């Protein structure tokens, strides 16, 4: 995570300085000048290098989104048509979006200005690379990520560019675009190979002039075998390994890391079970809806949650609609009561080390209610740190560890989650989501969850239940450059089909080449008068088979979450969960996650608000 500068956080911030004192004190002694050896011999020698009064760190603190110096040069070398400029320009665009200052120096572009007086003789080519190397070094010194795309066929010239960077401690990475001459000549985007073969261009690299491949490049990209996206991903992974790309930027690029809570290793499972002392053999029989939430958590849809919410995350969710951190304790500053359920051990004060990009939208609480008798039993054993077994239909599903129990203030939760309340006498025929909460236990138990095997239902639909990781893999295999999702809990009608088709057309107009639809019906609990899941899946398959929606650009999968019918509050959860599997766009229809008011028959939530909250 980015470390804030002390200037903003120190309680004893330095004294006020004059406008000159911090920038250029004209009375202060000038910094020592250092002599610099000339890069070439035919130049003036009666010059000295003037040392800046601004350090790289000073510049870095005001340059870009992230503090810290990350200036460097990525030197892309390869034959004409290898893909150097294509990759460099794509990297530059993404780096700028991430808030990392970068600039592409392109071989053709610099010959319109900086190197316009140079030809293509060996001497001129060397001077071309010398000039570009010096400019790249200056840009790198300023804190920018420089993307230099030059054939630079000769090793001696590339070594010179590296050497002048290393002399000033500026990272230099040689990246070889290893594309064969045959592929480059087949591409021939500028028709230069054709002209060279016809004798119209002399001394053309790869035809009648040699190219010296790097012997030990820092990174090799096989542009002839990899897709553009794969090559770019390799460069970003490389930059992350070299600590040029900060962790936050990598998460922004790749999405919040998926946190699966499965423990498939049998030895680890046995260790967990063995630790359950007979005297602490506490079991909780869970409902089918609880099981569905366990599936949501275990597969990673609610990343970065480590299990059912503790009070800290519950309050963040309920009152802010976000998760701010993964700390375990929840207490007023300075408060430390003996026997406090939330203050069992000092280790509980530690924050979960799973990485978070920043605050994460979470508008729906994911909690496990329990009744008084269960809560009292667990409270009596808390000092012994019991591991709670979660049982569904006599089967051990998983274990809840490092638990915390806190009151389930049901009326307060309902007001916050639904913005609506149903009187007790109306609950039976009222809002089904509210009814479930009111009938649940008066306590909530949170903790770290470990699930022992994948949750399946043996209903013939398990093949459509894909985890976020599996969906990401499918999207990569399909080489799609944008994923848009549509959730529904009823059969597809013409309006739905039009929304999906029009969305893809809009994405194509925006420049995407292969946008794919994630048709993602909700597979958890729904109210009694909603169409059952198995019927919906049959209907969705029929729609795909008839071509109403093109199955070539559609992935059908089941989203495991139960419904809450919380309108605009819930639709945020539905969209946020899809970010985990790599979704870029989310279709919001009329009255998403809505329900009729049982008293008036009108929509409980204004039908357009679900879209407007986005």
C-alpha positions in Angstrom: 0.0 0.0 0.0 1.2 3.5 -0.7 2.8 5.1 2.4 1.4 8.7 2.9 4.0 11.4 3.1 4.9 12.6 6.5 3.9 16.1 5.5 0.3 15.3 5.8 0.4 13.0 8.8 3.0 14.3 11.2 1.5 16.0 14.3 4.6 18.1 14.5 4.8 19.4 11.0 7.9 21.5 10.3 7.9 25.3 10.9 6.6 27.6 8.3 9.2 28.5 5.7 9.6 31.5 3.5 8.8 31.1 -0.2 12.5 31.1 -1.0 13.8 29.0 1.9 12.4 25.7 0.7 12.9 26.3 -3.0 16.0 28.4 -3.7 17.7 30.2 -0.8 19.7 32.8 -2.7 22.0 33.2 0.4 22.7 29.5 0.7 25.8 27.9 -0.6 25.3 26.5 -4.1 25.5 22.7 -4.3 28.8 21.1 -5.4 29.1 20.9 -9.1 30.2 17.6 -10.5 32.2 17.0 -13.7 30.7 14.8 -16.3 32.6 12.9 -18.9 31.3 13.7 -22.4 29.3 11.0 -24.2 31.1 11.7 -27.5 34.5 13.2 -28.1 33.6 16.0 -30.5 32.0 18.3 -28.0 32.9 21.2 -25.7 34.7 20.1 -22.5 34.6 23.4 -20.6 31.2 22.6 -19.1 30.2 21.3 -15.7 27.0 19.5 -14.7 24.7 21.7 -12.6 23.3 19.7 -9.7 19.5 20.1 -9.3 18.2 21.4 -6.0 15.1 19.2 -6.5 15.6 15.5 -5.8 13.9 12.7 -7.6 11.9 12.0 -4.5 10.7 15.6 -4.4 9.4 15.3 -8.0 7.9 11.9 -7.4 5.7 13.2 -4.6 4.0 15.6 -7.0 4.1 13.4 -10.1 1.4 10.9 -10.8 -1.0 9.2 -8.4 1.5 7.2 -6.4 4.3 8.5 -4.2 7.8 7.1 -4.7 10.3 7.3 -7.6 9.5 4.9 -10.4 11.3 6.5 -13.4 12.8 4.0 -15.8 13.2 3.2 -19.5 11.7 0.2 -21.2 13.7 -0.2 -24.4 11.7 -2.2 -27.0 14.0 -3.7 -29.7 13.1 -5.9 -32.7 12.6 -5.9 -36.4 10.3 -3.5 -38.2 6.8 -4.8 -37.9 7.6 -6.9 -34.8 5.0 -5.0 -32.7 7.2 -2.6 -30.7 5.1 0.5 -31.2 1.8 -1.3 -30.9 2.8 -2.7 -27.5 4.4 0.5 -26.3 1.4 2.7 -27.1 -1.0 0.2 -25.5 1.2 0.2 -22.4 1.4 4.0 -22.3 -2.4 4.3 -22.5 -2.9 1.9 -19.6 -0.1 3.4 -17.5 -1.6 6.9 -17.8 -5.1 5.5 -16.9 -3.5 4.0 -13.8 -2.0 7.4 -12.8 1.6 6.5 -13.7 3.3 9.2 -15.8 4.7 7.6 -19.0 5.8 8.7 -22.5 6.4 6.7 -25.6 9.5 7.6 -27.7 8.8 6.1 -31.2 11.4 5.5 -33.8 9.4 7.2 -36.6 8.2 10.1 -34.4 11.6 11.3 -33.3 12.8 11.5 -36.9 10.3 14.3 -37.4 12.1 16.5 -34.9 14.9 15.5 -32.6 16.6 13.3 -35.3 15.2 14.8 -38.5 18.8 15.5 -39.8 19.8 11.9 -39.5 19.8 9.2 -42.2 20.2 5.5 -41.9 23.9 5.0 -42.2 25.6 3.1 -39.4 27.0 6.4 -38.0 23.6 8.1 -38.2 21.8 5.1 -36.6 24.3 5.2 -33.7 23.7 9.0 -33.3 19.9 8.4 -33.5 20.1 5.9 -30.6 22.5 8.2 -28.6 20.1 11.1 -28.8 17.1 9.0 -27.9 19.0 7.3 -25.1 19.9 10.7 -23.6 16.3 12.0 -23.9 15.0 8.8 -22.3 17.4 9.1 -19.5 16.2 12.7 -18.8 12.6 11.6 -18.9 13.4 8.7 -16.5 15.3 11.0 -14.2 12.1 13.1 -14.0 10.2 10.1 -12.7 8.5 9.0 -15.9 8.2 5.5 -17.3 9.8 5.8 -20.8 8.7 3.4 -23.5 11.3 3.6 -26.3 10.4 1.7 -29.5 13.4 1.5 -31.8 14.7 -1.2 -34.1 18.2 -0.4 -32.6 19.8 -3.3 -34.5 23.2 -3.1 -33.0 24.2 -4.3 -29.6 26.8 -1.6 -29.1 24.2 1.2 -29.4 21.7 -0.5 -27.0 24.5 -1.1 -24.5 25.3 2.6 -24.7 21.7 3.5 -23.8 21.8 1.1 -20.9 25.2 2.4 -19.7 24.2 6.1 -19.5 21.1 5.1 -17.5 23.0 2.9 -15.1 25.6 5.7 -14.6 22.8 7.8 -13.1 21.1 4.9 -11.3 18.0 5.0 -13.6 16.5 1.5 -14.2 16.9 0.4 -17.8 15.1 -2.7 -19.2 15.9 -4.2 -22.6 12.8 -5.9 -24.0 13.2 -8.0 -27.1 10.2 -8.3 -29.3 11.1 -11.7 -30.7 9.1 -11.8 -33.9 10.5 -13.8 -36.9 11.4 -12.1 -40.1 8.8 -14.1 -41.9 6.0 -12.8 -39.7 7.2 -9.2 -39.8 7.5 -9.4 -43.6 4.0 -10.9 -43.8 2.6 -8.0 -41.7 4.6 -5.3 -43.4 2.3 -2.5 -42.3 4.3 0.3 -43.9 5.2 -1.8 -47.1 8.9 -1.3 -46.2 9.9 -4.9 -46.7 8.2 -4.8 -50.2 10.2 -1.7 -51.1 13.4 -3.2 -49.7 13.0 -6.5 -51.7 12.4 -4.3 -54.8 15.7 -2.5 -54.1 13.9 0.8 -53.4 15.3 0.9 -49.8 19.0 0.1 -49.2 20.5 -1.1 -45.9 17.1 -2.2 -44.6 17.3 -4.2 -41.3 16.5 -7.8 -41.8 16.9 -7.7 -45.6 20.3 -6.3 -46.5 21.4 -5.0 -43.1 22.0 -7.2 -40.0 20.0 -7.2 -36.8 21.9 -8.3 -33.7 19.3 -9.9 -31.3 19.9 -9.2 -27.6 21.9 -12.0 -25.9 20.5 -11.4 -22.4 17.4 -9.2 -22.6 15.5 -8.4 -19.4 12.3 -9.7 -21.0 11.3 -11.5 -24.2 7.9 -11.0 -25.9 7.0 -13.5 -28.6 4.7 -11.2 -30.5 4.3 -13.7 -33.3 2.9 -16.3 -30.9 1.3 -14.2 -28.2 -1.7 -12.0 -28.5 -1.2 -8.3 -27.9 -3.1 -8.6 -24.6 -0.8 -11.5 -23.5 2.3 -9.5 -24.3 1.1 -6.4 -22.5 0.2 -8.5 -19.4 3.7 -10.0 -19.4 5.2 -6.4 -19.4 2.9 -5.3 -16.5 3.8 -8.4 -14.5 7.5 -7.6 -15.1 7.0 -4.0 -14.0 5.3 -5.3 -10.9 8.1 -7.7 -10.1 10.6 -4.8 -10.6 8.6 -2.6 -8.2 7.9 0.0 -10.9 4.2 -0.8 -10.8 2.9 -0.3 -7.3 0.7 -2.9 -5.7 -2.4 -0.7 -5.8 -2.0 -0.1 -9.5 -1.6 -3.8 -10.1 -4.9 -4.4 -8.3 -6.5 -1.7 -10.2 -5.3 -3.3 -13.4 -6.2 -6.9 -12.5 -9.1 -6.2 -10.2 -9.4 -7.0 -6.5 -7.6 -10.3 -5.9 -10.0 -13.2 -5.6 -10.1 -14.7 -2.1 -11.3 -18.3 -2.1 -12.0 -19.9 1.3 -11.7 -23.5 0.3 -9.4 -25.8 2.1 -9.1 -28.8 -0.2 -5.9 -30.2 1.4 -6.9 -33.3 3.4 -4.0 -32.9 5.8 -5.0 -29.3 6.6 -8.7 -30.4 6.9 -7.7 -33.1 9.4 -5.6 -30.6 11.4 -8.6 -28.3 11.7 -10.9 -31.1 12.8 -8.3 -32.5 15.2 -8.1 -29.2 17.0 -11.8 -29.4 17.8 -11.6 -30.8 21.4 -14.6 -32.9 22.4 -15.5 -30.3 25.1 -15.5 -27.6 22.4 -17.3 -29.6 19.8 -19.8 -26.9 18.9 -21.9 -27.4 15.8 -24.3 -25.0 14.1 -26.9 -26.5 11.8 -27.2 -24.1 8.9 -30.1 -23.4 6.5 -30.0 -23.7 2.7 -29.8 -19.9 2.5 -26.8 -20.0 4.9 -25.2 -22.6 2.6 -25.7 -20.3 -0.4 -23.9 -17.5 1.4 -21.1 -19.9 2.3 -20.8 -20.7 -1.4 -20.7 -17.0 -2.2 -17.9 -16.5 0.4 -15.9 -19.6 -0.4 -15.9 -19.0 -4.2 -14.6 -15.5 -3.7 -17.6 -13.4 -4.9 -17.4 -11.3 -1.7 -13.6 -10.9 -1.8 -11.8 -9.8 0.4 -14.0 -11.1 3.2 -12.5 -14.0 5.1 -15.8 -15.3 6.2 -19.1 -14.2 7.8 -18.8 -10.6 8.8 -17.5 -9.6 12.2 -19.1 -6.6 13.8 -16.5 -4.1 12.4 -17.2 -5.1 8.8 -21.0 -5.4 9.5 -21.2 -1.8 10.7 -19.1 -0.6 7.8 -21.4 -2.3 5.4 -24.7 -1.3 7.1 -23.9 2.4 7.6 -21.4 3.2 4.8 -22.2 0.6 2.2 -18.5 -0.2 2.0 -15.7 -2.3 3.5 -12.8 -0.1 4.6 -10.5 -2.6 6.2 -10.2 -6.2 7.5 -9.4 -5.5 11.1 -11.0 -7.8 13.6 -11.7 -5.7 16.6 -14.5 -3.2 16.9 -14.3 -0.9 19.9 -14.2 2.7 20.9 -10.7 4.2 21.1 -9.1 3.5 24.5 -11.9 1.0 25.5 -10.6 -2.3 26.7 -13.0 -4.3 28.9 -12.1 -7.5 30.6 -14.1 -10.3 29.1 -15.2 -8.2 26.1 -16.2 -10.6 23.3 -14.4 -8.5 20.8 -11.2 -8.2 22.8 -10.3 -11.9 23.4 -6.6 -11.7 22.5 -4.2 -9.1 21.3 -3.8 -11.0 18.0 -7.5 -10.1 17.2 -6.4 -6.5 17.0 -4.3 -7.3 14.0 -5.5 -6.6 10.5 -6.0 -9.4 8.1 -3.1 -9.2 5.7 -5.1 -10.0 2.6 -4.5 -7.1 0.2 -7.2 -4.4 -0.4 -7.0 -1.9 -3.1 -9.0 0.6 -1.1 -12.6 0.9 0.2 -14.8 -1.7 -1.5 -18.5 -1.4 -2.1 -20.5 -3.8 0.0 -24.1 -2.9 0.5 -25.5 -6.2 1.6 -24.5 -7.7 5.0 -23.2 -11.3 4.7 -23.8 -12.6 8.2 -24.7 -15.8 10.0 -27.6 -15.4 12.5 -27.7 -17.7 15.6 -30.2 -18.2 18.4 -29.9 -17.5 22.1 -29.0 -21.0 23.1 -26.3 -21.3 20.5 -24.9 -17.8 21.3 -24.8 -18.6 25.1 -22.9 -21.9 24.5 -20.3 -20.3 22.3 -19.9 -17.3 24.6 -19.1 -19.6 27.5 -16.3 -21.2 25.4 -14.8 -18.1 23.8 -11.8 -18.0 26.0 -10.8 -21.4 24.6 -11.1 -20.2 21.0 -13.6 -22.8 19.8 -13.8 -23.8 16.1 -17.4 -23.9 15.1 -18.5 -26.7 12.8 -21.0 -25.7 10.2 -23.4 -28.6 9.4 -25.9 -28.9 6.6 -28.1 -32.0 6.5 -25.6 -34.0 8.7 -22.7 -33.0 6.5 -19.7 -31.0 7.7 -19.4 -28.1 5.3 -16.6 -26.1 7.0 -15.3 -24.5 10.1 -15.6 -21.0 11.5 -12.5 -19.9 13.4 -11.5 -17.0 15.6 -15.2 -16.2 16.1 -17.0 -13.1 17.4 -20.6 -12.8 18.6 -22.5 -9.6 18.5 -26.2 -8.5 18.7 -28.4 -8.8 15.6 -30.3 -5.6 15.9 -32.8 -6.8 13.3 -35.1 -3.7 13.1 -32.1 -1.5 12.7 -30.7 -3.7 10.0 -33.9 -3.8 8.1 -34.3 0.0 8.1 -30.7 0.4 6.9 -30.8 -2.4 4.3 -34.3 -2.0 2.9 -35.2 1.6 3.8 -38.5 0.1 4.7 -40.1 -1.8 7.6 -43.0 -4.1 7.9 -45.1 -4.2 11.1 -45.0 -7.6 12.9 -48.6 -8.2 12.1 -47.9 -7.8 8.4 -44.7 -9.9 8.2 -46.3 -13.1 7.1 -47.7 -11.6 3.9 -45.2 -8.8 3.6 -41.7 -8.4 2.3 -40.1 -11.9 2.0 -36.5 -10.7 2.7 -37.6 -8.8 5.8 -39.6 -11.9 6.9 -36.4 -14.0 6.8 -34.5 -11.6 8.9 -37.2 -11.2 11.5 -37.5 -15.0 11.9 -33.7 -15.4 12.3 -31.7 -15.4 15.5 -31.0 -12.4 17.7 -27.3 -12.8 17.5 -24.7 -12.8 14.7 -21.5 -14.9 14.6 -18.6 -13.8 12.5 -15.2 -15.3 11.9 -12.7 -16.8 9.4 -14.3 -19.5 7.3 -12.7 -22.6 5.8 -14.9 -24.8 3.5 -13.8 -28.3 2.9 -15.2 -29.0 -0.6 -16.9 -27.3 -3.4 -20.6 -26.8 -2.8 -22.8 -28.7 -5.3 -26.5 -29.3 -5.4 -26.8 -32.4 -7.7 -29.7 -30.7 -9.6 -28.3 -31.1 -13.1 -27.1 -27.5 -13.1 -23.8 -27.7 -11.3 -22.0 -27.5 -14.6 -23.3 -23.9 -15.0 -22.0 -22.9 -11.5 -18.7 -21.3 -12.4 -16.4 -19.6 -9.8 -15.0 -16.2 -10.4 -11.6 -17.8 -11.2 -13.1 -20.2 -13.7 -15.0 -17.4 -15.4 -11.8 -15.3 -15.7 -10.1 -18.2 -17.3 -12.9 -18.6 -19.8 -12.8 -15.0 -20.7 -9.1 -15.2 -21.3 -9.4 -18.3 -23.5 -12.1 -16.5 -25.5 -9.7 -13.5 -25.9 -12.4 -11.0 -25.1 -11.4 -7.5 -24.4 -14.6 -6.5 -22.5 -17.1 -8.5 -20.5 -20.6 -7.2 -19.8 -23.0 -8.9 -17.4 -26.7 -9.2 -17.2 -28.4 -10.7 -14.1 -32.0 -11.7 -14.1 -34.2 -13.9 -11.8 -37.0 -14.5 -14.4 -37.1 -15.7 -18.0 -35.6 -13.6 -20.8 -38.1 -11.5 -22.7 -37.6 -9.4 -25.8 -36.8 -6.3 -23.8 -33.9 -8.2 -22.1 -32.6 -9.5 -25.4 -32.7 -6.0 -26.9 -30.8 -4.6 -23.9 -28.1 -7.2 -24.3 -27.7 -6.9 -28.0 -27.7 -3.1 -27.9 -25.1 -3.1 -25.1 -22.7 -5.2 -27.3 -23.3 -2.8 -30.2 -22.4 0.2 -28.0 -19.2 -1.6 -26.8 -18.2 -2.3 -30.4 -18.7 1.4 -31.3 -16.5 2.3 -28.4 -13.7 0.3 -30.0 -13.8 -3.0 -28.3 -13.1 -5.9 -30.7 -14.6 -8.9 -28.9 -17.0 -8.0 -26.1 -18.6 -11.0 -24.4 -21.9 -11.3 -22.5 -22.0 -13.0 -19.1 -25.6 -14.2 -18.9 -25.7 -14.6 -15.1 -29.0 -15.6 -13.7 -29.3 -15.6 -9.9 -29.2 -19.1 -8.5 -29.8 -18.6 -4.8 -33.0 -18.3 -2.8 -35.9 -16.4 -4.5 -39.5 -15.7 -3.4 -42.1 -18.3 -4.0 -43.7 -16.7 -7.1 -40.4 -16.3 -9.0 -39.8 -18.8 -11.7 -37.7 -21.7 -10.5 -34.0 -21.8 -11.5 -34.2 -25.1 -13.5 -37.0 -23.7 -15.6 -35.2 -20.4 -16.2 -32.0 -22.2 -17.3 -34.0 -24.3 -19.8 -35.5 -21.1 -21.2 -32.2 -19.3 -21.4 -30.7 -22.3 -23.3 -33.6 -22.2 -25.8 -33.1 -18.4 -26.3 -29.4 -19.1 -27.1 -30.2 -22.1 -29.4 -32.7 -20.0 -31.5 -30.2 -17.2 -31.9 -32.2 -14.5 -30.2 -29.0 -14.0 -28.3 -25.8 -15.1 -30.1 -24.2 -18.0 -28.2 -20.9 -17.2 -29.8 -20.4 -14.2 -27.6 -22.4 -15.4 -24.6 -21.3 -17.3 -21.5 -24.2 -18.8 -19.4 -23.4 -19.2 -15.7 -25.2 -19.2 -12.4 -24.6 -16.6 -9.7 -25.0 -18.3 -6.3 -26.2 -15.4 -4.2 -29.7 -15.5 -2.5 -32.0 -12.6 -3.3 -32.8 -9.9 -0.7 -35.2 -7.7 -2.7 -33.5 -4.6 -1.4 -33.8 -2.6 -4.7 -31.0 0.0 -5.4 -29.1 -1.2 -2.3 -28.9 -4.7 -3.5 -28.2 -4.0 -7.1 -24.9 -2.5 -6.0 -24.0 -5.9 -4.5 -25.0 -7.7 -7.6 -22.7 -5.5 -9.8 -19.8 -5.4 -7.3 -19.7 -9.1 -7.0 -19.3 -9.4 -10.8 -16.2 -7.2 -10.7 -14.5 -10.2 -9.0 -14.8 -12.3 -12.1 -13.5 -9.6 -14.5 -16.8 -7.9 -15.6 -16.3 -4.5 -17.1 -19.9 -3.4 -17.7 -23.1 -4.2 -16.0 -26.6 -3.9 -17.5 -29.2 -2.3 -15.2 -32.8 -2.7 -16.2 -36.0 -1.4 -14.7 -36.5 -1.8 -11.0 -33.6 -4.2 -10.4 -33.9 -6.3 -7.2 -37.2 -4.6 -6.7 -40.5 -5.9 -5.3 -44.1 -4.7 -5.1 -45.4 -3.0 -1.9 -47.8 -5.5 -0.4 -50.1 -2.7 0.8 -50.4 -0.6 -2.4 -49.3 -3.0 -5.1 -46.9 -0.3 -6.5 -43.2 -0.7 -6.8 -41.6 -0.5 -3.4 -38.6 1.3 -4.9 -38.7 3.9 -7.7 -38.0 1.8 -10.8 -35.3 4.1 -12.2 -33.3 4.5 -8.9 -31.4 1.2 -9.4 -29.8 2.6 -12.6 -29.4 6.1 -11.1 -27.3 5.0 -8.1 -24.7 3.8 -10.6 
